């Protein structure tokens, strides 16, 4: 079983050829948000393709792109990502699991 798990993680890792320059999280204050950098140079697979996504608030939003990233990173709705000098806001995330139930990677939709 350990060999299969290693193959899935290796396969996912080899698929992540691009990079998120920064992942930032907002902290809300009286004058608006201030941004804290959580991660830099995160390997990802970025796909620039529009897709309608239903958010947790039951709104339908047309996203600009989606990406795949290792589940070892905590990427959540509301965070800000910089990819190729473009800034995106995370709208939704989905955890994809391997055959043993372990989180293998995230699919992240952005606007």
Secondary structure, DSSP 8 states (H G I E B T S, - for coil): -HHHHHHHHHHHHHH--EEEEEEEEEEEETTEEEEEEEEEEEEEEEE---EEEE-TTS-EEEESEEEEEETTS---TT-EEEETTEEEEEEEEEEEE-TTS-EEEEEEEE-
